[in-house]
Amino acid sequence: MDPLTLIMLGALALLIFFTVRNGRKRSRDMAAMHERTVVGAKVMTNFGLFGTIVAVDEEENQIELETTPGTVLTVHRQTIAKIITPEEVVSDEEAELAEEGVIESAEELEGVKPEYRQQPDGTPADRSTGKKLDD
């Protein structure tokens, strides 16, 4: 066989290998999420709706989500994109400070009370925007 044919067969074998591997990983992740989809779990849907699972209907493949107290929505089970764990919830302020390198984690922010017109890290803020003043 000529070298070009061998290279093409090798590339095809790699493509098949990675396709099968990704499919197995996806099915393993879906099975893990299916096990964690229980009543009381906080979830996010594919369309960005957050809620708490109130009921799971295995036969109809539907889930009832409570988005706000008293508001229950019925969605298909496959629309659940992510199960939210308490460790993943971060406020916008904490995310901005972590991105800027001011803090390492949200625990550092606990107990810190900024003074009037100051950011939590102690720097003064602009009155009109609430953003830090540049020196």
Secondary structure, DSSP 4 states (H G I P E B T S, - for coil): --HHHHHHHHHHHHHHHHHHHHHHHHHHHHHHHHHH--TT-EEEETTS-EEEEEEEETTTTEEEEEEETTEEEEEEGGGEEEEEPGGG---HHHHHHHHHTS-SSGGGGTT--PPTTB-TTS-BB-TTT-PBPP-
